[in-house]
Amino acid sequence: MDQLTQHLHMNEGIAETSYASNSSAQKKSMYKTKPVVEEAILDVLSKFYNSTTSATENLKSICIADLGCSSGPNALLVVSYLLDTIQEKFRKSDSVMPEILVFLNDLPRNDFNTLFKYVESFQDELKKSKKNGSRQCFVAGMPGTFHRRLFPSDSIHFVHSSYSVHWLSQVPTGNDKSNKGNLYIAKSSPPYIIEAYLKQFKKDFMAFLKCRSEELVKGGRMVLTLVGRRSLDPTSKESCSLWELLSMALNDMVLEGIVEEEKLDLFNFPIYYPSLEEVKSVIQSEGSFSVNQLETFQVNWDGSDSSEDGRSGTDKSRSSYLIANSIRAVSEPLLASHFGEEIINELFSRFGEIVANYATKEKTQYTNLVISVTKS
């Protein structure tokens, strides 16, 4: 297992700084993309299940894969949407439902133990719920990177992934010390650093699409949600400001001798927030999928419904605390493996204060891309 794969996972368990307790922005994103997910699974059903034909000719099972599911309650939120939509479709047609197989995928170091506890309670709720009748839903874990093949050819009907595809398979090569003082792309990054990030994203997203095109049945659907940007400029505030704020906290700690400058200069996050145009270009180049929807929407960093304007001081303090914890939940394993666990509490305390100050002047929102495609 390489160094990145070993440490690229969300914070485990259900404690205060765990991913399970700090993924409200991701949850909000899933709510917003629910109509897209529902449309896609209904399209799959219309292709593979016809109520006018005999039961023997119809689909016996529907295979669904959720890629980069992590381990919190969000992991089963989209599965729940899908099951409700499928159930309602068959209730109206008074037909026999196919069995449903769901694969939950993430990297091997994902907290599958916590995930399976949620699966157990999820299955119990299905059995109790009268509206779900006697439908059969089987859930399995699938450890492995989605940058490579995960499933047999022509075996999956629907693929979903949320807040995962912007993670790269590796830190772009050639970054050693040259992205000085930054954790990601920034205004001060040399042009070749920005180009290296884009090149790595294109390579990884192309591999992702090729793998899914082999695994999906013809006519199968895929819905992806990832953090991206509307601007053509990869150094724009909407895609870089959050990581620049975390860089500020680390640079302050360098000045005070708490963190070694060389360690900061050697660290970069393996992420890339693409534009709609960049995503569309790779999909067209790969050639296996037709695009049904490709849109952007905003989600607050803290996952709240309210706008940043007009909040009280208490609200903003709470918001910055939630934002700091949410970034800690997704980045702590990587940061701790490089800088040491002893700096983490101090780092995110400082980061929260910087975020609180930033939020008085700027919007604190993610730009999300939602992509719905069909395998040609």
MITI-669955 format. One record per atom (N, C-alpha, C): residue in three letters; x, z, y. Coordinates in steps of 0.2 Angstrom, whole numbers, padded with zeros to 4 digits, always signed. Layout:
alaXZY;...
// end
This chain:
met+0004+0000-0006;met+0000+0000+0000;met+0004+0000+0006;asp+0003-0005+0011;asp+0008-0005+0017;asp+0006+0000+0022;gln+0011+0001+0026;gln+0010+0007+0031;gln+0003+0007+0035;leu+0002+0000+0037;leu-0005+0000+0041;leu-0011+0001+0037;thr-0011-0002+0031;thr-0017+0000+0027;thr-0018+0007+0025;gln-0012+0010+0024;gln-0012+0017+0023;gln-0015+0022+0028;his-0014+0020+0034;his-0016+0024+0040;his-0022+0021+0044;leu-0024+0015+0042;leu-0030+0012+0046;leu-0036+0014+0043;his-0039+0020+0045;his-0045+0022+0042;his-0048+0027+0048;met-0055+0028+0048;met-0058+0032+0052;met-0057+0039+0050;asn-0057+0044+0055;asn-0057+0051+0053;asn-0062+0053+0048;glu-0059+0057+0043;glu-0063+0059+0037;glu-0068+0064+0039;gly-0073+0065+0034;gly-0077+0071+0034;gly-0083+0071+0039;ile-0085+0077+0041;ile-0091+0078+0045;ile-0089+0083+0051;ala-0083+0084+0052;ala-0081+0089+0057;ala-0082+0086+0064;glu-0080+0090+0069;glu-0081+0088+0076;glu-0078+0082+0078;thr-0072+0081+0076;thr-0068+0074+0077;thr-0069+0069+0072;ser-0073+0070+0067;ser-0074+0065+0062;ser-0078+0059+0065;tyr-0077+0053+0061;tyr-0080+0047+0063;tyr-0088+0048+0062;ala-0090+0051+0057;ala-0097+0053+0055;ala-0100+0056+0061;ser-0097+0060+0065;ser-0100+0064+0070;ser-0099+0060+0077;asn-0095+0055+0077;asn-0093+0052+0083;asn-0094+0044+0083;ser-0099+0042+0081;ser-0100+0034+0080;ser-0107+0032+0083;ser-0109+0035+0089;ser-0115+0034+0092;ser-0115+0027+0095;ala-0110+0025+0098;ala-0110+0018+0101;ala-0111+0013+0096;gln-0108+0014+0090;gln-0109+0009+0084;gln-0116+0009+0082;lys-0119+0015+0082;lys-0126+0016+0080;lys-0130+0012+0085;lys-0129+0013+0091;lys-0133+0009+0096;lys-0132+0002+0095;ser-0126+0000+0094;ser-0125-0008+0093;ser-0130-0010+0087;met-0130-0006+0081;met-0134-0008+0076;met-0141-0008+0077;tyr-0144-0004+0081;tyr-0151-0004+0084;tyr-0152-0011+0087;lys-0147-0012+0092;lys-0148-0018+0096;lys-0148-0025+0092;thr-0144-0025+0086;thr-0144-0031+0082;thr-0149-0031+0077;lys-0153-0026+0076;lys-0158-0026+0071;lys-0162-0032+0070;pro-0165-0035+0076;pro-0169-0041+0075;pro-0165-0047+0072;val-0158-0048+0074;val-0154-0053+0071;val-0153-0052+0063;val-0152-0046+0061;val-0151-0044+0054;val-0158-0046+0050;glu-0163-0044+0053;glu-0170-0045+0050;glu-0171-0053+0049;glu-0170-0056+0055;glu-0171-0064+0054;glu-0167-0067+0049;ala-0161-0065+0048;ala-0156-0067+0043;ala-0158-0066+0036;ile-0160-0060+0035;ile-0162-0058+0028;ile-0169-0062+0026;leu-0173-0062+0031;leu-0180-0066+0029;leu-0178-0073+0028;asp-0173-0076+0031;asp-0171-0083+0030;asp-0169-0084+0023;val-0165-0079+0021;val-0162-0079+0014;val-0168-0079+0009;leu-0173-0074+0010;leu-0178-0074+0006;leu-0182-0080+0005;ser-0183-0083+0011;ser-0187-0090+0011;ser-0184-0095+0007;lys-0177-0095+0007;lys-0173-0100+0003;lys-0173-0099-0005;phe-0173-0092-0006;phe-0171-0091-0013;phe-0177-0087-0017;tyr-0183-0086-0013;tyr-0188-0083-0017;tyr-0195-0087-0014;asn-0198-0090-0019;asn-0205-0093-0017;asn-0210-0090-0021;ser-0215-0087-0017;ser-0221-0084-0021;ser-0225-0089-0024;thr-0225-0095-0023;thr-0229-0100-0027;thr-0226-0102-0033;thr-0220-0101-0035;thr-0217-0103-0041;thr-0217-0097-0046;ser-0216-0098-0052;ser-0217-0093-0057;ser-0211-0088-0057;ala-0212-0082-0059;ala-0207-0077-0058;ala-0201-0078-0062;thr-0201-0082-0067;thr-0195-0084-0071;thr-0190-0089-0066;glu-0193-0092-0062;glu-0189-0097-0058;glu-0186-0094-0051;asn-0189-0088-0050;asn-0187-0085-0044;asn-0181-0080-0044;leu-0178-0078-0039;leu-0172-0074-0038;leu-0174-0067-0042;lys-0169-0065-0046;lys-0170-0059-0050;lys-0167-0053-0046;ser-0162-0055-0042;ser-0158-0050-0038;ser-0155-0053-0031;ile-0155-0048-0026;ile-0152-0050-0020;ile-0146-0046-0019;cys-0140-0050-0018;cys-0134-0046-0017;cys-0132-0046-0010;ile-0130-0040-0007;ile-0129-0039+0000;ile-0122-0035+0000;ala-0118-0037+0005;ala-0111-0034+0006;ala-0111-0032+0013;asp-0109-0025+0014;asp-0108-0023+0021;asp-0100-0021+0021;leu-0097-0025+0026;leu-0089-0025+0026;leu-0087-0020+0032;gly-0082-0016+0030;gly-0080-0011+0035;gly-0085-0006+0037;cys-0088-0003+0031;cys-0094+0001+0032;cys-0092+0008+0035;ser-0086+0010+0034;ser-0083+0017+0035;ser-0087+0022+0031;ser-0088+0028+0034;ser-0091+0034+0030;ser-0096+0038+0033;gly-0098+0037+0039;gly-0104+0041+0042;gly-0111+0038+0040;pro-0116+0041+0043;pro-0123+0039+0042;pro-0124+0032+0044;asn-0120+0029+0048;asn-0121+0022+0050;asn-0120+0017+0045;ala-0116+0019+0040;ala-0115+0015+0034;ala-0121+0012+0030;leu-0126+0017+0030;leu-0132+0015+0027;leu-0138+0013+0032;leu-0137+0013+0038;leu-0142+0011+0043;leu-0145+0004+0042;val-0140-0001+0042;val-0142-0008+0041;val-0145-0009+0034;val-0142-0006+0029;val-0145-0006+0022;val-0152-0004+0023;ser-0154+0001+0026;ser-0161+0003+0027;ser-0165-0002+0030;tyr-0163-0005+0036;tyr-0166-0010+0039;tyr-0168-0016+0034;leu-0163-0018+0030;leu-0163-0023+0026;leu-0169-0022+0020;leu-0168-0016+0018;leu-0173-0014+0012;leu-0180-0014+0015;asp-0181-0011+0021;asp-0188-0011+0024;asp-0191-0018+0025;thr-0186-0023+0028;thr-0188-0029+0029;thr-0190-0033+0022;ile-0186-0032+0017;ile-0187-0035+0011;ile-0194-0032+0008;gln-0195-0026+0008;gln-0201-0023+0005;gln-0207-0025+0009;glu-0207-0026+0015;glu-0213-0028+0019;glu-0214-0035+0017;lys-0209-0039+0017;lys-0210-0046+0015;lys-0214-0047+0008;phe-0212-0043+0003;phe-0215-0044-0003;phe-0221-0040-0004;arg-0222-0035+0000;arg-0229-0031+0000;arg-0234-0036+0003;lys-0233-0040+0008;lys-0237-0045+0011;lys-0239-0050+0006;ser-0234-0052+0002;ser-0235-0058-0003;ser-0238-0056-0009;asp-0238-0049-0010;asp-0240-0046-0016;asp-0236-0049-0023;ser-0230-0050-0021;ser-0226-0053-0027;ser-0221-0047-0029;val-0218-0048-0035;val-0213-0044-0038;val-0207-0044-0034;met-0204-0038-0032;met-0198-0038-0028;met-0192-0039-0033;pro-0187-0043-0030;pro-0181-0044-0034;pro-0177-0037-0033;glu-0173-0036-0038;glu-0168-0030-0037;glu-0163-0031-0032;ile-0161-0026-0029;ile-0156-0026-0023;ile-0149-0023-0025;leu-0144-0026-0024;leu-0137-0024-0026;leu-0134-0024-0019;val-0131-0018-0017;val-0128-0017-0010;val-0120-0015-0012;phe-0116-0019-0009;phe-0109-0017-0010;phe-0106-0014-0003;leu-0104-0008-0003;leu-0101-0005+0003;leu-0093-0006+0003;asn-0091-0009+0008;asn-0083-0011+0008;asn-0080-0008+0013;asp-0074-0005+0012;asp-0069-0003+0017;asp-0062-0003+0014;leu-0057-0001+0018;leu-0050-0001+0015;leu-0050+0005+0010;pro-0045+0005+0006;pro-0044+0010+0000;pro-0044+0017+0003;arg-0041+0018+0009;arg-0041+0025+0012;arg-0047+0028+0015;asn-0052+0023+0015;asn-0058+0026+0018;asn-0061+0032+0015;asp-0065+0036+0018;asp-0068+0042+0015;asp-0074+0040+0011;phe-0072+0037+0005;phe-0078+0035+0001;phe-0082+0042-0002;asn-0078+0047-0003;asn-0081+0053-0005;asn-0087+0055-0001;thr-0086+0056+0006;thr-0091+0057+0010;thr-0097+0052+0010;leu-0095+0046+0010;leu-0099+0040+0010;leu-0104+0041+0004;phe-0101+0042-0002;phe-0106+0042-0008;phe-0110+0048-0008;lys-0109+0054-0004;lys-0114+0059-0003;lys-0120+0057+0001;tyr-0118+0052+0006;tyr-0124+0049+0010;tyr-0128+0045+0005;val-0124+0041+0001;val-0128+0036-0004;val-0133+0040-0008;glu-0130+0046-0010;glu-0134+0050-0015;glu-0141+0052-0011;ser-0140+0055-0005;ser-0146+0057-0002;ser-0150+0051+0000;phe-0147+0046+0002;phe-0151+0039+0003;phe-0155+0037-0003;gln-0152+0037-0009;gln-0156+0036-0015;gln-0162+0040-0016;asp-0161+0047-0015;asp-0166+0052-0016;asp-0172+0050-0011;glu-0170+0049-0005;glu-0175+0047+0000;glu-0179+0041-0002;leu-0176+0036-0005;leu-0179+0030-0007;leu-0185+0032-0013;lys-0183+0036-0017;lys-0187+0038-0023;lys-0193+0042-0020;lys-0192+0046-0015;lys-0197+0050-0012;lys-0202+0046-0008;ser-0200+0041-0005;ser-0204+0037+0000;ser-0209+0033-0003;lys-0215+0034-0002;lys-0221+0030-0005;lys-0221+0023-0003;lys-0219+0022+0004;lys-0219+0015+0006;lys-0214+0011+0003;asn-0209+0014+0000;asn-0204+0010-0003;asn-0206+0008-0011;gly-0211+0011-0013;gly-0213+0009-0020;gly-0208+0011-0025;ser-0208+0006-0030;ser-0203+0007-0035;ser-0197+0002-0035;arg-0196+0000-0029;arg-0190-0005-0028;arg-0184-0002-0031;gln-0180-0006-0034;gln-0173-0004-0037;gln-0168-0007-0032;cys-0164-0002-0030;cys-0158-0003-0025;cys-0152+0000-0028;phe-0147-0004-0030;phe-0141-0001-0033;phe-0136-0002-0028;val-0132+0004-0027;val-0126+0004-0022;val-0120+0005-0025;ala-0115+0001-0023;ala-0108+0002-0026;ala-0103+0001-0020;gly-0097+0005-0021;gly-0092+0005-0017;gly-0087-0001-0019;met-0084-0004-0014;met-0079-0010-0015;met-0073-0009-0010;pro-0068-0005-0013;pro-0062-0004-0008;pro-0058-0010-0008;gly-0055-0012-0002;gly-0051-0018-0001;gly-0051-0020+0006;thr-0047-0025+0008;thr-0047-0028+0014;thr-0051-0034+0014;phe-0055-0035+0019;phe-0060-0041+0020;phe-0056-0047+0022;his-0049-0046+0023;his-0045-0052+0025;his-0043-0056+0019;arg-0045-0053+0013;arg-0044-0056+0007;arg-0051-0056+0003;arg-0051-0060-0003;arg-0057-0060-0007;arg-0059-0053-0010;leu-0065-0052-0010;leu-0068-0046-0013;leu-0073-0047-0018;phe-0076-0053-0019;phe-0082-0054-0023;phe-0081-0061-0027;pro-0084-0061-0033;pro-0084-0068-0036;pro-0087-0073-0032;ser-0085-0080-0034;ser-0088-0085-0030;ser-0095-0086-0031;asp-0099-0088-0025;asp-0106-0089-0025;asp-0110-0083-0028;ser-0108-0077-0026;ser-0112-0071-0029;ser-0115-0067-0023;ile-0114-0068-0017;ile-0117-0064-0012;ile-0122-0068-0008;his-0128-0065-0006;his-0133-0068-0002;his-0133-0067+0005;phe-0130-0061+0007;phe-0130-0059+0014;phe-0124-0054+0015;val-0121-0056+0020;val-0115-0052+0022;val-0116-0049+0029;his-0115-0042+0030;his-0115-0039+0036;his-0109-0035+0038;ser-0107-0035+0044;ser-0101-0031+0046;ser-0102-0030+0054;ser-0101-0023+0055;ser-0102-0021+0062;ser-0096-0017+0064;tyr-0093-0018+0070;tyr-0087-0015+0073;tyr-0081-0015+0068;ser-0080-0020+0065;ser-0074-0020+0060;ser-0070-0027+0061;val-0073-0032+0062;val-0069-0039+0062;val-0064-0039+0068;his-0065-0035+0073;his-0060-0035+0078;his-0053-0031+0076;trp-0053-0028+0070;trp-0047-0025+0068;trp-0043-0030+0064;leu-0037-0031+0066;leu-0032-0036+0063;leu-0029-0033+0057;ser-0026-0038+0053;ser-0023-0036+0046;ser-0016-0033+0048;gln-0013-0035+0054;gln-0007-0032+0056;gln-0006-0032+0063;val-0001-0028+0066;val+0000-0028+0073;val+0004-0035+0074;pro+0002-0039+0079;pro+0005-0046+0080;pro+0013-0045+0080;thr+0016-0050+0077;thr+0023-0049+0076;thr+0027-0051+0083;gly+0033-0048+0084;gly+0036-0050+0090;gly+0035-0045+0096;asn+0031-0039+0094;asn+0029-0034+0099;asn+0034-0029+0100;asp+0040-0028+0096;asp+0044-0023+0096;asp+0047-0022+0104;lys+0045-0016+0106;lys+0047-0014+0113;lys+0045-0018+0119;ser+0042-0024+0118;ser+0041-0029+0123;ser+0035-0028+0127;asn+0030-0024+0124;asn+0024-0023+0127;asn+0024-0015+0130;lys+0030-0014+0134;lys+0032-0008+0136;lys+0026-0004+0140;gly+0025+0002+0137;gly+0021+0007+0140;gly+0013+0006+0139;asn+0012+0000+0135;asn+0005-0001+0133;asn+0004+0000+0126;leu-0003+0001+0124;leu-0005+0001+0117;leu-0009-0005+0115;tyr-0011-0009+0119;tyr-0014-0015+0118;tyr-0012-0020+0123;ile-0016-0026+0124;ile-0015-0030+0129;ile-0017-0027+0136;ala-0013-0028+0141;ala-0014-0026+0148;ala-0011-0031+0153;lys-0013-0030+0159;lys-0011-0034+0164;lys-0003-0035+0165;ser+0000-0030+0163;ser+0008-0030+0163;ser+0011-0033+0156;ser+0006-0034+0152;ser+0009-0037+0145;ser+0012-0044+0146;pro+0018-0046+0144;pro+0021-0053+0144;pro+0016-0058+0141;pro+0016-0064+0144;pro+0011-0069+0141;pro+0012-0070+0133;tyr+0018-0070+0131;tyr+0019-0071+0124;tyr+0016-0065+0119;ile+0015-0059+0122;ile+0012-0054+0119;ile+0004-0056+0118;ile+0001-0058+0123;ile-0006-0060+0123;ile-0007-0066+0118;glu-0002-0070+0119;glu-0003-0076+0114;glu-0002-0074+0107;ala+0002-0069+0105;ala+0003-0066+0099;ala-0003-0063+0096;tyr-0006-0059+0100;tyr-0013-0056+0098;tyr-0018-0061+0097;leu-0019-0066+0101;leu-0024-0072+0100;leu-0022-0075+0093;lys-0016-0077+0092;lys-0014-0080+0086;lys-0015-0076+0080;gln-0014-0070+0080;gln-0015-0065+0074;gln-0023-0065+0073;phe-0027-0065+0078;phe-0034-0064+0077;phe-0037-0071+0074;lys-0034-0077+0077;lys-0037-0083+0074;lys-0035-0084+0067;lys-0029-0081+0065;lys-0027-0082+0058;lys-0031-0077+0054;asp-0032-0071+0056;asp-0036-0066+0052;asp-0043-0068+0051;phe-0046-0071+0057;phe-0053-0072+0057;phe-0054-0079+0053;met-0050-0083+0053;met-0050-0089+0049;met-0050-0087+0041;ala-0045-0083+0039;ala-0045-0080+0032;ala-0051-0077+0030;phe-0054-0073+0035;phe-0060-0069+0034;phe-0066-0074+0032;leu-0067-0079+0036;leu-0072-0084+0035;leu-0071-0088+0029;lys-0065-0090+0027;lys-0063-0094+0021;lys-0065-0090+0015;cys-0064-0083+0015;cys-0065-0079+0009;cys-0073-0078+0009;arg-0076-0077+0014;arg-0084-0076+0014;arg-0087-0083+0012;ser-0084-0089+0014;ser-0087-0095+0012;ser-0087-0096+0005;glu-0082-0093+0001;glu-0081-0094-0006;glu-0086-0089-0009;glu-0087-0083-0006;glu-0091-0078-0010;glu-0099-0079-0009;leu-0101-0082-0003;leu-0108-0082-0001;leu-0111-0088-0005;val-0117-0088-0007;val-0120-0093-0010;val-0122-0099-0005;lys-0123-0105-0007;lys-0125-0110-0002;lys-0131-0108+0001;gly-0132-0108+0008;gly-0138-0106+0012;gly-0138-0098+0013;gly-0133-0095+0011;gly-0132-0088+0012;gly-0131-0086+0019;arg-0132-0080+0022;arg-0131-0079+0029;arg-0126-0073+0030;met-0124-0073+0036;met-0119-0068+0038;met-0120-0066+0045;val-0120-0059+0046;val-0121-0057+0053;val-0115-0052+0055;leu-0112-0054+0060;leu-0106-0050+0062;leu-0107-0047+0069;thr-0105-0041+0070;thr-0105-0038+0077;thr-0098-0035+0078;leu-0095-0037+0083;leu-0088-0035+0085;leu-0087-0034+0092;val-0083-0029+0094;val-0081-0028+0101;val-0077-0035+0104;gly-0080-0037+0109;gly-0076-0043+0112;gly-0077-0043+0120;arg-0077-0049+0123;arg-0077-0049+0130;arg-0081-0056+0132;arg-0084-0056+0138;arg-0087-0061+0141;arg-0082-0066+0145;ser-0077-0062+0148;ser-0072-0065+0152;ser-0067-0070+0148;leu-0065-0075+0151;leu-0060-0079+0147;leu-0053-0076+0148;asp-0052-0071+0152;asp-0046-0067+0153;asp-0045-0062+0148;pro-0041-0062+0143;pro-0040-0057+0138;pro-0037-0050+0141;thr-0035-0050+0148;thr-0033-0044+0151;thr-0038-0041+0155;ser-0044-0043+0155;ser-0050-0041+0159;ser-0051-0034+0158;lys-0054-0030+0163;lys-0056-0023+0162;lys-0061-0022+0156;glu-0065-0027+0155;glu-0070-0025+0150;glu-0067-0025+0143;ser-0062-0028+0142;ser-0059-0028+0135;ser-0053-0023+0135;cys-0050-0022+0140;cys-0043-0018+0140;cys-0043-0011+0143;ser-0048-0009+0147;ser-0048-0003+0151;ser-0047+0003+0147;leu-0051+0003+0142;leu-0051+0009+0137;leu-0044+0011+0135;trp-0041+0006+0132;trp-0034+0007+0129;trp-0029+0008+0135;glu-0030+0005+0141;glu-0026+0007+0146;glu-0026+0014+0148;leu-0032+0017+0148;leu-0033+0024+0150;leu-0030+0029+0145;leu-0030+0027+0138;leu-0026+0030+0133;leu-0019+0030+0134;ser-0017+0024+0136;ser-0010+0023+0138;ser-0007+0027+0143;met-0012+0028+0148;met-0010+0032+0154;met-0009+0039+0152;ala-0013+0042+0147;ala-0012+0049+0145;ala-0005+0049+0141;leu-0004+0044+0137;leu+0003+0044+0134;leu+0009+0044+0138;asn+0008+0039+0143;asn+0014+0038+0148;asn+0015+0045+0152;asp+0010+0048+0154;asp+0010+0055+0157;asp+0014+0060+0153;met+0013+0060+0146;met+0016+0064+0141;met+0023+0062+0140;val+0025+0056+0141;val+0032+0053+0141;val+0036+0056+0147;leu+0033+0056+0153;leu+0036+0058+0159;leu+0037+0066+0159;glu+0033+0069+0155;glu+0034+0077+0154;glu+0038+0078+0148;gly+0041+0073+0145;gly+0045+0075+0139;gly+0042+0077+0133;ile+0035+0076+0132;ile+0031+0078+0126;ile+0031+0072+0121;val+0032+0066+0123;val+0032+0060+0119;val+0038+0056+0121;glu+0041+0054+0116;glu+0047+0049+0117;glu+0045+0043+0119;glu+0049+0040+0125;glu+0047+0034+0128;glu+0048+0028+0122;glu+0053+0028+0118;glu+0054+0023+0113;glu+0048+0023+0108;lys+0045+0029+0107;lys+0040+0029+0102;lys+0034+0025+0105;leu+0033+0026+0111;leu+0027+0023+0115;leu+0028+0015+0115;asp+0034+0013+0117;asp+0036+0006+0117;asp+0035+0003+0110;leu+0036+0006+0105;leu+0036+0003+0098;leu+0029+0003+0095;phe+0024+0006+0099;phe+0017+0006+0096;phe+0012+0002+0099;asn+0008-0002+0095;asn+0003-0006+0097;asn-0003-0006+0092;phe-0009-0006+0095;phe-0015-0006+0090;phe-0016-0013+0087;pro-0018-0013+0081;pro-0019-0019+0077;pro-0027-0021+0079;ile-0028-0023+0085;ile-0035-0025+0086;ile-0035-0031+0091;tyr-0040-0034+0092;tyr-0041-0040+0097;tyr-0048-0040+0098;tyr-0050-0040+0105;tyr-0057-0041+0107;tyr-0057-0048+0110;pro-0060-0053+0106;pro-0061-0060+0107;pro-0066-0062+0112;ser-0066-0068+0115;ser-0071-0070+0119;ser-0076-0074+0114;leu-0082-0076+0117;leu-0087-0080+0113;leu-0083-0087+0111;glu-0080-0090+0116;glu-0077-0096+0115;glu-0071-0096+0109;glu-0068-0091+0109;glu-0062-0090+0104;glu-0066-0089+0097;val-0071-0085+0097;val-0074-0084+0090;val-0077-0091+0088;lys-0081-0094+0092;lys-0084-0101+0091;lys-0079-0106+0089;ser-0073-0106+0092;ser-0068-0111+0090;ser-0066-0110+0083;val-0065-0104+0081;val-0062-0103+0074;val-0068-0104+0069;ile-0074-0103+0070;ile-0079-0104+0066;ile-0080-0112+0065;gln-0079-0116+0070;gln-0080-0123+0070;gln-0074-0126+0066;ser-0068-0123+0067;ser-0062-0125+0064;ser-0062-0124+0056;glu-0065-0118+0054;glu-0065-0117+0047;glu-0070-0121+0044;gly-0076-0123+0047;gly-0080-0128+0045;gly-0085-0126+0040;ser-0086-0120+0037;ser-0090-0119+0031;ser-0097-0116+0034;phe-0098-0114+0040;phe-0104-0111+0043;phe-0107-0115+0049;ser-0113-0115+0049;ser-0117-0117+0055;ser-0119-0111+0059;val-0119-0111+0065;val-0120-0105+0070;val-0128-0105+0071;asn-0131-0099+0070;asn-0138-0098+0072;asn-0138-0094+0078;gln-0134-0089+0079;gln-0134-0086+0086;gln-0127-0083+0087;leu-0125-0084+0094;leu-0119-0081+0096;leu-0120-0078+0103;glu-0120-0072+0104;glu-0123-0069+0110;glu-0118-0063+0111;thr-0119-0060+0118;thr-0116-0054+0120;thr-0121-0049+0122;phe-0119-0043+0121;phe-0123-0037+0124;phe-0119-0031+0126;gln-0121-0027+0130;gln-0117-0021+0132;gln-0120-0015+0128;val-0115-0010+0127;val-0116-0004+0124;val-0112+0001+0128;asn-0114+0007+0130;asn-0110+0012+0134;asn-0105+0015+0129;trp-0099+0017+0132;trp-0094+0019+0128;trp-0096+0026+0124;asp-0101+0030+0127;asp-0103+0036+0124;asp-0109+0035+0120;gly-0112+0029+0119;gly-0117+0027+0115;gly-0124+0029+0118;ser-0124+0031+0124;ser-0130+0034+0128;ser-0135+0028+0130;asp-0141+0029+0131;asp-0146+0024+0134;asp-0145+0023+0141;ser-0143+0029+0145;ser-0144+0029+0152;ser-0138+0025+0155;ser-0138+0023+0161;ser-0133+0019+0164;ser-0128+0025+0167;glu-0122+0023+0169;glu-0117+0027+0171;glu-0119+0030+0178;asp-0123+0026+0182;asp-0125+0028+0189;asp-0129+0034+0189;gly-0128+0039+0194;gly-0133+0044+0195;gly-0132+0050+0190;arg-0127+0050+0186;arg-0127+0056+0181;arg-0124+0062+0185;ser-0126+0067+0182;ser-0124+0074+0185;ser-0117+0075+0183;gly-0113+0080+0186;gly-0106+0081+0184;gly-0106+0084+0177;thr-0111+0088+0175;thr-0111+0090+0168;thr-0112+0084+0163;asp-0116+0080+0165;asp-0117+0074+0161;asp-0111+0070+0160;lys-0108+0069+0165;lys-0101+0065+0165;lys-0096+0068+0161;ser-0096+0075+0162;ser-0091+0079+0158;ser-0092+0078+0151;arg-0099+0079+0149;arg-0101+0078+0142;arg-0099+0071+0139;ser-0101+0066+0144;ser-0100+0059+0142;ser-0092+0058+0140;ser-0088+0060+0145;ser-0081+0059+0144;ser-0078+0062+0138;tyr-0081+0068+0136;tyr-0079+0072+0130;tyr-0081+0068+0124;leu-0087+0065+0124;leu-0090+0061+0118;leu-0085+0054+0117;ile-0084+0051+0123;ile-0079+0045+0123;ile-0073+0047+0120;ala-0070+0052+0122;ala-0063+0054+0120;ala-0063+0056+0112;asn-0068+0059+0110;asn-0069+0060+0103;asn-0070+0054+0099;ser-0074+0049+0102;ser-0076+0043+0098;ser-0069+0039+0097;ile-0065+0039+0102;ile-0059+0035+0101;ile-0054+0039+0097;arg-0054+0045+0097;arg-0050+0049+0093;arg-0052+0048+0085;ala-0059+0047+0084;ala-0061+0046+0077;ala-0059+0040+0074;val-0058+0035+0078;val-0056+0028+0076;val-0048+0027+0076;ser-0045+0031+0080;ser-0037+0030+0081;ser-0033+0035+0079;glu-0035+0041+0078;glu-0031+0047+0076;glu-0026+0046+0070;pro-0029+0043+0064;pro-0024+0042+0059;pro-0018+0038+0061;leu-0019+0032+0064;leu-0013+0028+0066;leu-0009+0032+0071;leu-0012+0035+0076;leu-0008+0038+0081;leu-0004+0044+0078;ala-0007+0048+0074;ala-0004+0054+0071;ala+0002+0052+0067;ser+0001+0046+0063;ser+0007+0044+0059;ser+0013+0041+0062;his+0012+0039+0069;his+0017+0037+0073;his+0020+0042+0077;phe+0016+0046+0081;phe+0018+0050+0086;phe+0018+0058+0083;gly+0015+0059+0078;gly+0015+0066+0075;gly+0008+0069+0077;glu+0006+0073+0072;glu-0001+0076+0073;glu-0001+0081+0079;glu+0005+0084+0080;glu+0006+0090+0085;glu+0004+0088+0092;ile+0004+0081+0094;ile+0002+0079+0101;ile-0005+0077+0101;ile-0009+0077+0096;ile-0016+0074+0096;ile-0021+0077+0101;asn-0021+0084+0100;asn-0026+0088+0104;asn-0024+0087+0111;glu-0018+0088+0113;glu-0016+0087+0120;glu-0018+0080+0123;leu-0016+0075+0119;leu-0017+0068+0121;leu-0024+0067+0122;phe-0029+0069+0118;phe-0036+0067+0119;phe-0039+0072+0124;ser-0036+0078+0125;ser-0039+0082+0131;ser-0037+0078+0138;arg-0031+0076+0138;arg-0029+0072+0144;arg-0033+0066+0145;phe-0034+0062+0139;phe-0038+0056+0139;phe-0045+0057+0142;gly-0048+0062+0140;gly-0055+0064+0142;gly-0055+0065+0149;glu-0050+0068+0152;glu-0050+0069+0160;glu-0049+0063+0163;ile-0045+0058+0161;ile-0044+0052+0164;ile-0050+0048+0163;val-0054+0048+0158;val-0060+0044+0157;val-0065+0047+0162;ala-0066+0053+0163;ala-0071+0056+0167;ala-0069+0054+0174;asn-0063+0053+0176;asn-0061+0051+0183;asn-0063+0044+0184;tyr-0061+0040+0179;tyr-0062+0032+0179;tyr-0070+0031+0179;ala-0074+0035+0176;ala-0081+0034+0175;ala-0085+0035+0182;thr-0082+0038+0187;thr-0085+0039+0193;thr-0084+0032+0197;lys-0080+0028+0195;lys-0078+0022+0199;lys-0080+0015+0195;glu-0080+0015+0189;glu-0081+0009+0185;glu-0086+0010+0179;lys-0089+0004+0177;lys-0093+0004+0171;lys-0089+0006+0165;thr-0092+0010+0161;thr-0089+0012+0154;thr-0093+0009+0149;gln-0092+0002+0148;gln-0096-0001+0143;gln-0092-0006+0138;tyr-0094-0006+0132;tyr-0091-0011+0128;tyr-0095-0018+0128;thr-0092-0023+0128;thr-0095-0030+0127;thr-0095-0031+0120;asn-0101-0032+0117;asn-0101-0033+0110;asn-0103-0041+0109;leu-0100-0044+0104;leu-0103-0050+0101;leu-0106-0050+0095;val-0112-0053+0095;val-0116-0054+0088;val-0116-0061+0086;ile-0114-0062+0080;ile-0113-0069+0077;ile-0118-0069+0071;ser-0122-0074+0071;ser-0126-0075+0065;ser-0125-0082+0062;val-0123-0083+0056;val-0121-0089+0053;val-0124-0091+0047;thr-0125-0097+0045;thr-0127-0099+0038;thr-0121-0103+0035;lys-0120-0101+0028;lys-0115-0105+0024;lys-0118-0112+0023;ser-0115-0117+0025;ser-0117-0124+0025;ser-0118-0127+0018;
// end
